[in-house]
Amino acid sequence: MKPNVGMLYPVASAVNTYTPYSSITYGTGFVVSEARGADVQWETENGEFYGDDILLDAAKGIVGYTIAFEAAGLADTVRAKLLGEVKNNSTSEYTINGADAPDVGFGYIRRMRDNSGSSVVETFEAWWFYKVKFAQPNETARTKERTLEWRAPTLNGTGMGVYLTAAAEKPDFAAHQTFATLALAKSYLNTKAGISSGTT
């Protein structure tokens, strides 16, 4: 695996329909913001089977994941799409209520660097997470002081598995593909999220 030297182009799209053992579809996708970072924690089974005082087998299959995504900022419209806030169209006010956040597909690009040969080569690794539910656990505001502190929102996402085909025996959680150019990686994510080229 090549070292990761950057992250960009976070996108999302609301889950439109999901029929287990059939398919998942999305609405119209959107670019979330500029990316600052994402930390994915894979959750795995922890089953161990012993015999004759030794470990004979272990289960380490993925059962879920969490994402801590730090955005450069979130526009009101994007917050509403990711967190389920409700806009009053007559006043443009957004209300935070007790409704559950929507399920979304979520993706981004990792810039990779390979300098093991005679020259440095950059590739672009596009990731797509099929079904995630985001929350923003806290809001922070402070006065401006002599030393400016930049505060960016972090969204915590809980990922779920999906069964995409009738023959699926295990759930799928995410997909990724490496491309030689940024344009190709963006095109891959645009297709996944349902983003037309004119909206990026």
C-alpha angles and dihedrals in degrees: 000000000000122000117266113236103169150005131215149151104044111192136178141185131191116250106250101183134355121187112180113238090014121058149308124228132190138208126233109319129221142194108256100206139283109315126241102171149323130207116196118195114193115212114212139184114265102200118145127187120201134191133167089010094299137096108262100175142357134201114221103158118144114257100173145325145220129222126203103196121187113201127195086233140321125237115219091249092053093047089053093051094048102036103029098246114165123232122213101218094202095055103019088233118146120217125206108209139163096272118124117258116253124257111250140179110237134193146165142172127252116206108221129197126206116187098156093108133052093288138031115257125190122206131180121231113200118202128195123188110200103211127011135160115207133203133177105222098193146012120215128195129168138166120270112259136182091275106053115225117203112217119193128182121252120206120204113213131193113207126212133198124244134201106222103176137040090243095051112128096174129035123256118228107175144349131213137184133184121228134189094227137037091233092060092047091051091049090053092053093043089057093048094048099038095244117155117222091244093063100056 
